[in-house]
Each structure stands twice: as C-alpha cells, then as structure tokens.
C-alpha cells in the first residue's frame, strides 16, 4: 500500500512539474481563459487539480503546427506572379 501511495505522490509531482514548465514556456497569446501568471499560480498552489485544469482549459486545442490553410506550391507555368515577371 505504501508503494502505491508513493507512486501517486511521484506521479502528482511529475504532472505538476510538467504543467508548470509547459505553461512557463508558452507565449502569453497561446494560453486560454487566464493570463500566464494566473495559470502558474493555479498550477503551483492547487497542484494536481490545477495541473489538470491547465491541461483541459488552459492549453490551446490542436497544438499541431502553424494555424491556417496550407499554401499549395505551384509550378512556374501556373504561378501568376512568375508569369507577370516574364
């Protein structure tokens, strides 16, 4: 039983540390619902519940690459800018 409790304490500490570092490295514009300093205080003082709240409500949805539509690469004979320069 003591091993399980120790594992849960270590897991809680690791989650809190991960969320604190992740929040500290994010730009202010990437965080939702609270300013950066607010999330850092929530994570630090409320620990596990604050970390879970940050993961659910603080991080932006879809952290995968730049936002916006992908630009299609055109060959030179189809590119209007290239054709104007001829």
Order of alpha helices (4+ residues) and beta strands (2+ residues): alpha-alpha-alpha
